[in-house]
Amino acid sequence: MNMRRTELEIGHLVLESVRPADARVVGEALERELTRLVRERGAPGAGAAAAGDVPVSIDARAGEPPAALGARLANAIYGRLGR
């Protein structure tokens, strides 16, 4: 099996409606979900890696657990990288 290393650097993450105590949980869920997506669906193409900044914005849902927000954010990032 030919394994390829993929790295994604998130230089700036703004969590406007997230309590500071929940930010770590959001970040951990984001990392976990991105890892799962890459393992299951593969890494986005080389064009995405060369694209530089890939802004992503989602709205937090009232009462949404921090882990769910992190997972939704990961899906939004993964979707943008695939374009």
Summary of the structure (lengths in Angstrom):
residues: 83
radius of gyration: 13.3
end to end distance: 26.4
largest distance: 43.8
contacts: 172
relative contact order: 0.23
helix: 52%
strand: 0%
